[in-house]
């Protein structure tokens, strides 16, 4: 109620009237501005209130920039900020508002206004009386008015929210529906009657079941030129179906919306003031499914079941790599086959990845939780190449019996995918033709004389015809590249590939991410522990069926102290050495028998020599381990015997053997020489030695 008081007030002074009077006008929402026009008009009439208090009309200014904005705070009220600025500059002598709730609905803004008015001596007037913020009793009344204004808003919100919650609990609260659903005339929720909308959403859910990633679904839609239906809540045509290019956010909004599972849900989001953004009252955050205020399953028709919806949510959560929560993450392009599903066998935590080597192409599974959380050493590290090779071999062996079924399933899946895409293209062509026909009917319905309208409709008709023609051309081009049916030759090729699964696995066109996806279809996780057994990595494969299998793989070690079977290796070297095998021969035999050197490489003669030297195993010669005699039992000479017989040094004997002046043999490379010397050859070589010494003596 507006009461005009023109009586003199001792609080009004000439200093106040020398400044400007500001009338603040505000309504909380656009609907109030549109529907409650009497309240707005009443606030504009406060100009008469300021004039009645002694201000000339030209010195009364109206601030109405905040019409349609809430006074609860959190949103930019430019009109209120302008009022605060004018008070702080000393331009205001009087502030007029209908009541305290118009100026502010929160104590922060209200007391800021009171403090500035008190400092700069500004009076505040409402529809009933005049207040001086510097006076104690007036300041007390103004403070109570602000508190009651905020409390009133709280009570209104609480009552409205309780009524809304009660109606939602019965499933009767009308909520905005996604593009795939609609209200019929009776207010019942049904599937969108548009067949293209239904087919597109069914395709999204089917491809997610196949590809297991929202981003891959988005890429699939984009690669095939398929848009997604969207029902915007704002814009030029709210709640109308529009088609938008697919992106990850739109695909996720489809997969995460419980309405598509036939559920009526209220309370999926809650307010969080810390997430407040400019232009909004409060920010919102997602609420966990278990904490939804209302969740009525099977409340209306849906595209998927509730069980499939929950499985999709678990898959989406697992696609985010979060090792602490046990989420494996989406298969990526790295070389490590067990990325995301490797589990530490010592502490049970997920193992992360790192790459070593000069080109960062050697993957290593790391359990770094102890170091990250407690600052201690790494729990363990496992080199991935040997482990991945074993897991790959086990998986391919496990799928041997199902190779033909896999090939047939692949052929059926390709044919089904082609039919799905053909259905999408057919609906898209049908929509384009309908739009063109609709534009033609609109053009035919206009009067020929009304050329102002006819020309515009003619242009719209021509544009729709061009769009329809472009869609039909794209459809024909797609059918030329993607045949609808798979011929006998293609089926035979797929069956041949399916019967040779390792060929597909190792093909250059099969990416690391594809191999990981294949692996995850049959394996849930792999537990690794390289400290359980010396020189080995212990693996436990947990299959998707719940069964488990344990395996061991020899790992690379830096020293032979950690070698997997050092006693058997030593015994084998002793046996081969006793058979008069040389180091290189022993290394070749060890490699053939499956022995691997300490660092994971093949044995060489140098490795055998090093081990014999460390273990004190002498080379076994013709005469056992004794020194070479002058002559062997068969009458041949050793190097030392030939040197003594000819009067030469052993090095000269080696030189004669290399030059062919002496004939000798070895049982194997590295074994002692057996030199054949006849009496005549001994005499000739002795004479040669004497002549050589005599000539050297004369030359000196």
C-alpha positions as CSV (number, residue, x, y, z in Angstrom):
1,X,0.0,0.0,0.0
2,X,1.3,3.4,-1.0
3,X,0.6,6.2,1.5
4,X,1.5,9.7,0.4
5,X,2.9,11.8,3.3
6,X,3.5,15.4,2.4
7,X,4.0,16.6,6.0
8,X,7.3,18.1,6.9
9,X,9.9,15.8,8.4
10,X,12.7,17.1,10.5
11,X,15.0,14.5,9.0
12,X,14.7,16.1,5.6
13,X,17.2,18.9,5.2
14,X,18.2,21.2,2.4
15,X,21.4,19.2,2.0
16,X,19.3,16.1,1.2
17,X,17.2,18.0,-1.3
18,X,20.3,19.4,-2.9
19,X,21.1,15.9,-4.2
20,X,19.2,13.5,-6.4
21,X,16.4,11.2,-5.4
22,X,16.6,7.6,-6.8
23,X,13.5,5.4,-7.3
24,X,14.5,1.7,-7.5
25,X,12.2,-0.6,-9.4
26,X,12.6,-4.4,-9.6
27,X,10.6,-7.5,-10.3
28,X,12.0,-11.0,-9.6
29,X,11.3,-12.7,-12.9
30,X,10.1,-12.0,-16.5
31,X,6.8,-13.7,-15.8
32,X,6.2,-11.2,-12.9
33,X,6.9,-8.3,-15.2
34,X,4.6,-9.7,-17.8
35,X,1.7,-10.8,-15.5
36,X,2.0,-8.6,-12.4
37,X,1.9,-5.3,-14.1
38,X,0.1,-3.6,-11.2
39,X,3.0,-4.2,-8.9
40,X,5.4,-2.7,-11.5
41,X,3.1,0.3,-12.0
42,X,2.9,0.8,-8.2
43,X,6.7,1.0,-8.0
44,X,6.9,3.6,-10.8
45,X,4.4,5.7,-8.9
46,X,7.0,6.1,-6.2
47,X,8.2,9.0,-8.2
48,X,5.2,11.0,-6.8
49,X,6.4,9.9,-3.4
50,X,9.8,11.6,-4.0
51,X,8.1,14.7,-5.4
52,X,5.9,14.9,-2.4
53,X,9.0,14.8,-0.1
54,X,10.3,18.0,-1.8
55,X,12.3,16.8,-4.9
56,X,11.6,18.5,-8.2
57,X,10.5,16.0,-10.9
58,X,13.6,16.6,-13.0
59,X,15.8,15.6,-10.0
60,X,14.1,12.3,-9.5
61,X,15.7,9.4,-11.4
62,X,14.2,5.9,-11.9
63,X,16.5,2.9,-11.9
64,X,14.7,0.0,-13.5
65,X,17.5,-2.1,-15.1
66,X,16.8,-4.9,-12.8
67,X,13.3,-5.8,-13.9
68,X,13.1,-9.6,-14.3
69,X,16.1,-10.2,-12.0
70,X,16.0,-11.9,-8.6
71,X,17.3,-9.9,-5.5
72,X,18.5,-13.1,-3.8
73,X,22.1,-12.4,-4.9
74,X,24.5,-14.4,-7.0
75,X,23.3,-12.6,-10.2
76,X,24.6,-9.3,-11.6
77,X,22.1,-6.6,-10.8
78,X,23.4,-3.7,-12.8
79,X,20.7,-1.4,-11.5
80,X,21.6,-2.1,-7.9
81,X,25.3,-1.6,-8.6
82,X,24.5,1.7,-10.3
83,X,22.5,2.7,-7.1
84,X,25.5,1.8,-4.9
85,X,27.9,3.7,-7.1
86,X,25.7,6.9,-7.0
87,X,25.5,6.7,-3.2
88,X,29.2,6.2,-2.9
89,X,29.9,9.2,-5.2
90,X,27.7,11.4,-2.9
91,X,25.1,12.1,-5.6
92,X,22.1,10.6,-3.8
93,X,20.1,12.2,-1.1
94,X,17.1,9.9,-1.1
95,X,16.5,6.2,-2.1
96,X,12.9,5.2,-2.6
97,X,11.6,1.7,-2.9
98,X,8.3,-0.1,-2.4
99,X,9.8,-2.1,0.5
100,X,13.0,-3.7,1.6
101,X,12.3,-6.9,-0.5
102,X,12.6,-4.7,-3.7
103,X,16.0,-3.5,-2.9
104,X,17.5,-6.8,-1.7
105,X,16.5,-10.3,-0.7
106,X,19.8,-11.1,1.0
107,X,21.4,-9.5,4.0
108,X,24.8,-9.0,2.3
109,X,23.4,-6.5,-0.3
110,X,20.9,-5.0,2.2
111,X,23.5,-4.2,4.9
112,X,26.0,-2.9,2.3
113,X,23.3,-0.4,1.2
114,X,22.5,0.6,4.8
115,X,26.2,1.1,5.6
116,X,26.8,3.3,2.6
117,X,23.6,5.3,3.3
118,X,24.7,5.8,6.9
119,X,28.2,7.0,5.9
120,X,27.0,9.4,3.2
121,X,23.8,10.6,5.0
122,X,21.3,9.2,2.5
123,X,17.7,8.7,3.6
124,X,15.6,5.7,2.7
125,X,11.9,5.8,2.0
126,X,9.3,3.2,1.3
127,X,5.5,3.4,0.7
128,X,4.8,4.2,4.4
129,X,7.5,6.2,6.1
130,X,11.0,7.8,5.9
131,X,14.1,6.2,7.5
132,X,17.5,7.7,8.5
133,X,20.1,4.9,8.6
134,X,22.2,7.0,11.0
135,X,19.4,7.0,13.6
136,X,19.5,3.9,15.9
137,X,15.8,3.1,15.9
138,X,15.5,3.6,12.1
139,X,18.6,1.4,11.6
140,X,17.1,-1.2,13.8
141,X,13.8,-1.2,11.8
142,X,15.6,-1.3,8.5
143,X,17.7,-4.3,9.7
144,X,14.6,-6.2,10.8
145,X,13.0,-5.4,7.4
146,X,16.0,-6.9,5.6
147,X,16.0,-10.0,7.8
148,X,12.2,-10.5,7.3
149,X,12.7,-10.0,3.5
150,X,15.3,-12.8,3.3
151,X,13.2,-15.0,5.7
152,X,10.1,-14.5,3.6
153,X,11.9,-15.6,0.4
154,X,13.2,-18.7,2.3
155,X,9.7,-19.6,3.4
156,X,8.3,-19.2,-0.1
157,X,11.0,-21.3,-1.6
158,X,10.6,-24.0,1.0
159,X,6.8,-24.2,0.5
160,X,7.1,-24.3,-3.2
161,X,9.9,-26.9,-3.1
162,X,7.9,-29.1,-0.7
163,X,4.9,-29.0,-3.0
164,X,7.0,-29.7,-6.0
165,X,8.7,-32.6,-4.3
166,X,5.4,-34.0,-3.2
167,X,4.0,-33.8,-6.8
168,X,7.2,-35.4,-8.2
169,X,7.0,-38.3,-5.7
170,X,3.7,-39.2,-7.4
171,X,5.2,-38.8,-10.9
172,X,2.8,-36.0,-11.7
173,X,5.3,-33.1,-11.9
174,X,5.6,-32.1,-15.6
175,X,9.4,-32.1,-16.4
176,X,11.1,-31.2,-19.6
177,X,11.6,-34.3,-21.8
178,X,14.6,-35.2,-24.0
179,X,14.2,-35.3,-27.7
180,X,13.3,-39.0,-27.8
181,X,10.2,-38.6,-25.6
182,X,7.1,-36.5,-25.9
183,X,3.8,-35.8,-24.1
184,X,0.6,-36.9,-25.8
185,X,-2.7,-35.0,-25.5
186,X,-3.5,-36.7,-22.3
187,X,-0.2,-35.7,-20.7
188,X,1.2,-39.2,-20.9
189,X,4.9,-39.7,-21.8
190,X,5.4,-41.7,-25.0
191,X,8.2,-42.3,-27.4
192,X,8.7,-39.5,-29.9
193,X,6.4,-40.3,-32.9
194,X,9.2,-39.3,-35.3
195,X,10.7,-42.6,-36.6
196,X,14.0,-41.0,-37.5
197,X,14.4,-39.8,-33.9
198,X,13.6,-43.3,-32.6
199,X,16.0,-45.0,-35.0
200,X,18.8,-42.6,-34.3
201,X,18.6,-43.1,-30.5
202,X,18.3,-46.9,-30.9
203,X,21.5,-46.7,-33.0
204,X,23.3,-44.7,-30.3
205,X,22.5,-47.3,-27.6
206,X,23.4,-50.2,-29.9
207,X,26.7,-48.7,-31.0
208,X,27.6,-48.0,-27.3
209,X,27.0,-51.6,-26.5
210,X,29.4,-52.5,-29.3
211,X,32.1,-49.8,-29.1
212,X,32.0,-49.3,-25.2
213,X,32.9,-45.7,-25.5
214,X,30.9,-42.5,-25.9
215,X,33.7,-40.9,-27.9
216,X,33.8,-43.8,-30.3
217,X,30.0,-43.5,-30.8
218,X,30.4,-39.8,-31.6
219,X,33.1,-40.6,-34.1
220,X,31.0,-43.3,-35.7
221,X,28.0,-40.9,-36.1
222,X,30.3,-38.2,-37.4
223,X,32.0,-40.5,-39.9
224,X,28.6,-41.6,-41.3
225,X,27.1,-38.0,-41.4
226,X,24.4,-38.8,-38.8
227,X,23.1,-35.9,-36.6
228,X,21.5,-36.2,-33.2
229,X,18.1,-34.9,-32.2
230,X,18.1,-32.2,-29.6
231,X,15.2,-30.4,-27.8
232,X,16.5,-27.0,-26.6
233,X,14.8,-25.4,-23.6
234,X,15.8,-21.9,-24.8
235,X,16.2,-20.2,-28.1
236,X,13.9,-19.1,-30.9
237,X,12.0,-22.4,-30.9
238,X,12.1,-24.0,-27.4
239,X,11.0,-27.6,-27.0
240,X,11.1,-28.2,-30.8
241,X,13.2,-31.0,-32.2
242,X,16.3,-29.7,-34.0
243,X,19.2,-31.8,-35.5
244,X,22.7,-31.0,-34.4
245,X,26.1,-32.4,-35.3
246,X,27.2,-35.2,-32.8
247,X,29.7,-34.4,-30.2
248,X,30.8,-36.1,-27.0
249,X,28.5,-34.0,-24.7
250,X,25.4,-34.8,-26.7
251,X,26.2,-38.5,-26.9
252,X,26.8,-38.5,-23.1
253,X,23.5,-36.6,-22.4
254,X,21.7,-39.4,-24.3
255,X,23.5,-42.2,-22.5
256,X,23.2,-40.7,-19.0
257,X,19.5,-39.7,-19.2
258,X,17.4,-42.1,-17.2
259,X,14.3,-41.0,-19.0
260,X,15.5,-43.2,-22.0
261,X,15.3,-46.2,-19.6
262,X,11.7,-45.5,-18.8
263,X,12.4,-43.9,-15.4
264,X,10.8,-40.8,-13.9
265,X,13.6,-39.0,-12.0
266,X,13.5,-35.9,-9.9
267,X,16.6,-34.4,-8.2
268,X,19.4,-35.4,-10.7
269,X,21.2,-32.1,-9.8
270,X,21.4,-30.0,-6.7
271,X,22.6,-26.4,-6.1
272,X,26.2,-25.7,-5.2
273,X,27.0,-22.0,-4.6
274,X,30.7,-22.7,-5.0
275,X,30.0,-23.6,-8.7
276,X,28.1,-20.3,-9.3
277,X,28.8,-18.8,-12.7
278,X,28.2,-15.2,-13.8
279,X,24.6,-14.7,-14.9
280,X,23.1,-17.5,-12.7
281,X,21.8,-17.6,-9.2
282,X,23.7,-20.8,-8.2
283,X,25.7,-23.5,-9.8
284,X,24.5,-27.1,-9.9
285,X,26.3,-30.4,-9.6
286,X,25.3,-34.0,-10.4
287,X,23.8,-36.2,-7.7
288,X,24.7,-39.8,-7.4
289,X,22.1,-42.2,-8.7
290,X,21.6,-43.7,-5.2
291,X,20.8,-40.1,-3.8
292,X,18.2,-39.1,-6.4
293,X,15.2,-37.7,-4.5
294,X,12.6,-39.5,-6.7
295,X,13.3,-42.4,-9.1
296,X,10.2,-44.3,-10.4
297,X,11.3,-47.1,-12.7
298,X,9.1,-48.3,-15.6
299,X,7.1,-45.1,-15.3
300,X,6.8,-44.7,-19.1
301,X,8.1,-46.4,-22.3
302,X,11.9,-46.3,-22.8
303,X,14.5,-47.2,-25.4
304,X,16.5,-49.5,-23.0
305,X,15.9,-51.3,-19.8
306,X,16.9,-50.1,-16.4
307,X,19.5,-52.9,-16.1
308,X,21.1,-51.8,-19.4
309,X,21.1,-48.2,-18.2
310,X,23.0,-49.0,-15.0
311,X,25.5,-51.1,-17.0
312,X,26.0,-48.2,-19.3
313,X,26.7,-45.9,-16.3
314,X,29.2,-48.4,-14.9
315,X,30.9,-48.6,-18.3
316,X,31.1,-44.8,-18.6
317,X,32.5,-44.5,-15.1
318,X,35.1,-47.3,-15.8
319,X,36.1,-45.5,-19.0
320,X,37.5,-42.6,-16.9
321,X,41.0,-43.8,-15.9
322,X,40.9,-43.6,-12.1
323,X,43.3,-46.1,-10.6
324,X,42.3,-45.4,-7.0
325,X,38.7,-46.2,-7.7
326,X,39.6,-49.3,-9.7
327,X,38.5,-47.9,-13.1
328,X,40.4,-49.3,-16.0
329,X,39.8,-46.5,-18.5
330,X,39.2,-46.6,-22.2
331,X,41.7,-48.8,-24.3
332,X,44.3,-46.4,-25.7
333,X,46.9,-46.6,-28.4
334,X,49.8,-47.4,-26.2
335,X,51.7,-50.7,-26.8
336,X,51.0,-52.1,-23.3
337,X,48.3,-54.8,-23.7
338,X,47.2,-54.8,-20.1
339,X,46.8,-51.0,-19.7
340,X,44.1,-50.4,-17.2
341,X,43.5,-54.0,-16.1
342,X,46.9,-54.8,-14.6
343,X,46.6,-55.3,-10.8
344,X,49.5,-55.4,-8.3
345,X,49.7,-58.9,-6.7
346,X,51.4,-57.4,-3.6
347,X,49.0,-54.6,-2.5
348,X,46.0,-55.1,-4.8
349,X,46.0,-51.7,-6.3
350,X,45.7,-50.8,-10.0
351,X,49.1,-50.6,-11.8
352,X,49.8,-47.5,-13.9
353,X,52.0,-47.3,-17.0
354,X,55.3,-45.8,-17.9
355,X,57.5,-46.2,-21.0
356,X,61.3,-46.5,-21.0
357,X,64.0,-46.9,-23.6
358,X,65.6,-44.3,-26.0
359,X,62.4,-44.0,-28.0
360,X,60.0,-44.6,-25.1
361,X,58.7,-47.8,-26.6
362,X,59.3,-50.2,-23.8
363,X,56.2,-50.3,-21.5
364,X,56.5,-51.0,-17.8
365,X,53.7,-51.7,-15.4
366,X,54.2,-49.7,-12.2
367,X,52.7,-49.9,-8.8
368,X,53.6,-46.4,-7.4
369,X,50.8,-46.0,-4.8
370,X,53.2,-46.5,-1.8
371,X,55.6,-43.9,-3.2
372,X,52.8,-41.4,-4.0
373,X,51.0,-41.8,-0.7
374,X,53.8,-42.5,1.8
375,X,57.0,-41.4,0.0
376,X,58.4,-44.9,0.2
377,X,59.9,-47.0,-2.6
378,X,57.9,-48.4,-5.5
379,X,55.9,-51.4,-4.6
380,X,57.1,-53.2,-7.8
381,X,57.7,-52.7,-11.5
382,X,57.0,-55.4,-14.2
383,X,58.3,-55.1,-17.7
384,X,55.4,-55.6,-20.1
385,X,56.8,-57.2,-23.2
386,X,57.2,-60.7,-21.9
387,X,54.0,-60.6,-19.9
388,X,52.0,-59.3,-22.8
389,X,53.4,-62.0,-25.1
390,X,52.3,-64.7,-22.6
391,X,48.8,-63.2,-22.1
392,X,48.4,-62.8,-25.9
393,X,49.3,-66.5,-26.4
394,X,46.9,-67.6,-23.7
395,X,44.0,-65.6,-25.2
396,X,44.5,-66.7,-28.7
397,X,44.7,-70.3,-27.5
398,X,41.5,-69.9,-25.6
399,X,39.7,-68.6,-28.7
400,X,40.8,-71.4,-31.0
401,X,37.6,-73.4,-30.6
402,X,35.5,-70.3,-31.3
403,X,37.2,-69.0,-34.4
404,X,34.5,-70.1,-36.8
405,X,31.7,-68.7,-34.6
406,X,33.7,-65.4,-34.4
407,X,33.9,-65.2,-38.1
408,X,30.2,-65.9,-38.6
409,X,29.3,-63.4,-35.9
410,X,31.6,-60.8,-37.6
411,X,29.9,-61.3,-40.9
412,X,26.4,-61.0,-39.3
413,X,27.5,-57.9,-37.4
414,X,28.8,-56.2,-40.6
415,X,25.5,-57.0,-42.4
416,X,23.4,-55.8,-39.5
417,X,25.5,-52.6,-39.3
418,X,24.9,-52.0,-43.0
419,X,21.2,-52.5,-42.6
420,X,21.1,-50.1,-39.7
421,X,22.9,-47.4,-41.7
422,X,20.6,-48.0,-44.6
423,X,17.7,-47.4,-42.3
424,X,19.1,-44.2,-41.1
425,X,19.8,-43.0,-44.6
426,X,16.3,-43.9,-45.7
427,X,14.7,-41.9,-42.9
428,X,17.0,-39.0,-43.7
429,X,16.0,-39.0,-47.4
430,X,12.4,-39.3,-46.4
431,X,12.6,-36.3,-44.1
432,X,14.4,-34.2,-46.8
433,X,11.7,-35.1,-49.4
434,X,8.9,-34.3,-46.9
435,X,10.4,-30.9,-46.2
436,X,10.6,-30.2,-49.9
437,X,7.0,-31.3,-50.4
438,X,5.9,-29.2,-47.5
439,X,7.6,-26.1,-49.0
440,X,5.8,-26.9,-52.3
441,X,2.4,-27.1,-50.7
442,X,3.1,-23.7,-48.9
443,X,4.0,-22.2,-52.2
444,X,0.9,-23.6,-53.9
445,X,-1.3,-22.3,-51.1
446,X,-0.3,-18.7,-51.5
447,X,-2.3,-16.4,-53.8
448,X,-0.4,-15.8,-57.1
449,X,-1.0,-12.1,-56.8
450,X,0.7,-11.9,-53.5
451,X,4.2,-11.9,-54.9
452,X,5.8,-10.5,-51.8
453,X,5.1,-13.8,-50.0
454,X,5.3,-16.0,-53.1
455,X,8.9,-15.1,-53.8
456,X,10.0,-15.9,-50.3
457,X,8.2,-19.3,-50.4
458,X,9.6,-20.0,-53.8
459,X,13.1,-19.5,-52.5
460,X,12.4,-21.7,-49.5
461,X,11.0,-24.4,-51.8
462,X,14.1,-24.3,-54.0
463,X,16.4,-24.5,-51.0
464,X,14.5,-27.6,-49.7
465,X,14.8,-29.2,-53.2
466,X,18.6,-28.6,-53.2
467,X,18.9,-30.1,-49.7
468,X,16.8,-33.2,-50.7
469,X,18.9,-33.6,-53.9
470,X,22.2,-33.4,-51.9
471,X,21.0,-36.0,-49.4
472,X,20.0,-38.4,-52.2
473,X,23.3,-38.0,-53.8
474,X,25.1,-38.6,-50.6
475,X,22.9,-41.7,-50.0
476,X,23.8,-43.1,-53.5
477,X,27.5,-42.4,-52.9
478,X,27.3,-44.2,-49.6
479,X,25.6,-47.2,-51.1
480,X,28.3,-47.4,-53.7
481,X,31.0,-47.6,-51.1
482,X,29.1,-49.7,-48.5
483,X,27.1,-52.5,-50.1
484,X,24.0,-53.5,-48.2
485,X,24.6,-57.3,-48.5
486,X,27.9,-59.1,-48.1
487,X,28.7,-61.4,-51.0
488,X,30.0,-65.0,-50.9
489,X,33.5,-63.8,-51.5
490,X,33.4,-61.4,-48.6
491,X,31.9,-64.1,-46.4
492,X,34.6,-66.6,-47.4
493,X,37.3,-64.0,-46.6
494,X,35.8,-63.3,-43.2
495,X,35.6,-67.0,-42.4
496,X,39.3,-67.5,-43.5
497,X,40.3,-64.6,-41.3
498,X,38.3,-66.0,-38.4
499,X,39.9,-69.4,-38.7
500,X,43.3,-67.6,-38.5
501,X,42.7,-65.3,-35.6
502,X,46.5,-64.7,-34.9
503,X,46.7,-63.3,-38.4
504,X,44.0,-60.7,-37.6
505,X,45.6,-60.0,-34.2
506,X,49.1,-59.3,-35.7
507,X,47.8,-57.5,-38.8
508,X,49.2,-54.0,-39.4
509,X,45.6,-52.7,-39.6
510,X,44.8,-53.9,-36.1
511,X,45.7,-51.1,-33.7
512,X,46.8,-51.5,-30.1
513,X,43.5,-50.2,-28.9
514,X,41.6,-52.8,-31.0
515,X,43.7,-55.6,-29.4
516,X,43.0,-54.2,-25.9
517,X,39.2,-54.2,-26.6
518,X,39.4,-57.8,-27.8
519,X,41.3,-58.7,-24.7
520,X,38.8,-57.1,-22.4
521,X,35.9,-59.0,-23.9
522,X,37.4,-62.2,-22.4
523,X,39.7,-61.0,-19.5
524,X,38.6,-58.9,-16.6
525,X,41.9,-58.2,-15.0
526,X,45.5,-59.7,-14.7
527,X,47.2,-59.8,-11.3
528,X,51.1,-59.5,-11.5
529,X,53.7,-60.2,-8.9
530,X,57.4,-60.5,-9.8
531,X,58.7,-60.9,-6.2
532,X,56.8,-64.1,-5.4
533,X,59.2,-66.4,-7.2
534,X,62.9,-65.7,-8.0
535,X,63.4,-64.8,-11.6
536,X,59.8,-65.1,-12.6
537,X,56.6,-63.0,-12.9
538,X,53.6,-64.7,-11.5
539,X,50.3,-64.0,-13.3
540,X,46.7,-64.7,-12.4
541,X,44.3,-64.1,-15.2
542,X,40.7,-63.4,-14.1
543,X,38.4,-64.2,-17.0
544,X,35.1,-62.5,-17.6
545,X,33.4,-65.7,-16.7
546,X,34.8,-65.5,-13.2
547,X,37.3,-68.4,-13.8
548,X,41.0,-67.8,-13.0
549,X,44.2,-69.3,-14.3
550,X,47.8,-68.9,-13.0
551,X,50.9,-68.7,-15.2
552,X,54.6,-67.9,-14.9
553,X,56.9,-66.1,-17.2
554,X,60.7,-65.7,-16.9
555,X,61.6,-62.1,-16.4
556,X,64.8,-60.2,-17.1
557,X,67.2,-60.0,-14.3
558,X,70.3,-57.8,-13.9
559,X,72.5,-60.5,-12.2
560,X,72.4,-64.3,-12.2
561,X,71.8,-64.2,-8.5
562,X,68.1,-63.7,-9.3
563,X,68.1,-66.1,-12.2
564,X,65.0,-68.3,-12.4
565,X,66.8,-71.7,-12.3
566,X,70.4,-71.0,-11.7
567,X,71.2,-74.5,-10.4
568,X,69.8,-76.3,-13.5
569,X,71.7,-73.8,-15.8
570,X,75.0,-74.5,-13.9
571,X,74.5,-78.3,-14.1
572,X,73.8,-78.1,-17.8
573,X,76.9,-76.0,-18.5
574,X,79.0,-78.5,-16.5
575,X,77.5,-81.4,-18.5
576,X,78.1,-79.8,-21.9
577,X,81.6,-78.7,-20.9
578,X,82.4,-82.3,-19.9
579,X,81.3,-83.4,-23.4
580,X,84.2,-81.3,-24.7
581,X,81.8,-78.6,-26.1
582,X,83.3,-75.2,-26.5
583,X,81.6,-72.0,-25.1
584,X,80.0,-71.0,-28.4
585,X,78.6,-74.5,-28.9
586,X,77.3,-74.6,-25.3
587,X,75.6,-71.2,-25.9
588,X,73.8,-72.5,-29.0
589,X,72.6,-75.7,-27.2
590,X,71.3,-73.6,-24.3
591,X,69.4,-71.4,-26.6
592,X,67.9,-74.5,-28.3
593,X,66.8,-75.9,-25.0
594,X,65.0,-72.7,-24.0
595,X,67.5,-71.2,-21.7
596,X,67.5,-67.3,-21.7
597,X,70.4,-65.2,-20.5
598,X,70.0,-62.9,-17.5
599,X,68.9,-59.8,-19.4
600,X,66.4,-61.7,-21.5
601,X,68.6,-62.1,-24.5
602,X,70.0,-65.3,-26.1
603,X,73.2,-66.9,-24.8
604,X,76.5,-66.2,-26.5
605,X,79.9,-67.7,-26.0
606,X,80.9,-64.7,-23.8
607,X,78.1,-65.4,-21.4
608,X,79.2,-69.0,-21.0
609,X,82.8,-68.1,-20.5
610,X,81.8,-65.5,-17.9
611,X,79.7,-68.1,-16.0
612,X,82.5,-70.8,-16.2
613,X,85.0,-68.3,-14.9
614,X,82.7,-67.3,-12.0
615,X,81.9,-70.8,-11.1
616,X,85.5,-72.1,-11.6
617,X,84.6,-74.6,-14.4
618,X,87.8,-75.2,-16.5
619,X,87.7,-76.0,-20.2
620,X,87.7,-79.7,-20.7
621,X,90.6,-80.7,-23.1
622,X,91.6,-83.9,-24.7
623,X,93.6,-84.9,-21.7
624,X,90.9,-83.7,-19.2
625,X,92.0,-80.8,-17.2
626,X,95.8,-81.5,-17.2
627,X,98.4,-79.5,-19.1
628,X,99.0,-80.3,-22.7
629,X,101.7,-83.0,-23.1
630,X,104.5,-82.8,-25.7
631,X,102.9,-85.5,-27.7
632,X,99.4,-86.8,-27.8
633,X,98.6,-90.6,-27.5
634,X,98.1,-90.8,-31.3
635,X,101.7,-89.5,-31.9
636,X,100.7,-86.0,-32.9
637,X,102.4,-83.0,-31.2
638,X,100.9,-80.2,-29.1
639,X,101.8,-76.6,-29.6
640,X,104.4,-76.8,-26.8
641,X,105.8,-80.1,-28.1
642,X,106.2,-78.9,-31.7
643,X,107.9,-75.7,-30.4
644,X,110.4,-77.7,-28.4
645,X,111.0,-80.2,-31.2
646,X,111.7,-77.5,-33.8
647,X,113.4,-75.0,-31.5
648,X,110.7,-72.3,-31.9
649,X,108.5,-70.3,-29.8
650,X,104.8,-71.4,-29.5
651,X,103.8,-68.1,-31.2
652,X,105.9,-69.1,-34.2
653,X,104.2,-72.4,-34.3
654,X,100.9,-70.7,-34.5
655,X,102.2,-68.5,-37.3
656,X,103.4,-71.6,-39.2
657,X,100.0,-73.1,-38.8
658,X,98.4,-70.0,-40.2
659,X,100.8,-69.9,-43.2
660,X,100.3,-73.6,-43.9
661,X,103.9,-74.6,-43.1
662,X,102.5,-76.9,-40.5
663,X,99.4,-79.2,-40.7
664,X,97.3,-79.6,-37.6
665,X,93.8,-80.2,-36.5
666,X,91.4,-79.3,-33.6
667,X,88.5,-81.4,-32.4
668,X,86.6,-78.1,-32.0
669,X,87.4,-74.5,-32.1
670,X,89.2,-73.6,-28.8
671,X,90.5,-77.2,-28.3
672,X,94.2,-78.0,-28.2
673,X,96.0,-78.4,-31.6
674,X,97.2,-81.8,-32.8
675,X,100.1,-81.3,-35.2
676,X,101.4,-84.0,-37.5
677,X,105.2,-83.9,-37.9
678,X,107.2,-86.5,-39.8
679,X,111.0,-87.0,-39.3
680,X,111.7,-85.5,-42.8
681,X,109.5,-82.5,-42.1
682,X,111.2,-82.0,-38.7
683,X,114.6,-82.0,-40.4
684,X,113.5,-79.5,-43.1
685,X,112.0,-77.1,-40.6
686,X,115.1,-77.3,-38.4
687,X,117.3,-76.4,-41.3
688,X,114.9,-73.5,-42.2
689,X,115.2,-72.3,-38.6
690,X,119.1,-72.5,-38.7
691,X,119.3,-70.6,-42.0
692,X,117.0,-67.9,-40.7
693,X,119.0,-67.5,-37.5
694,X,122.3,-67.4,-39.5
695,X,121.1,-64.8,-42.0
696,X,119.8,-62.7,-39.2
697,X,123.2,-63.0,-37.4
698,X,125.1,-61.9,-40.6
699,X,122.8,-59.0,-41.1
700,X,123.4,-57.8,-37.6
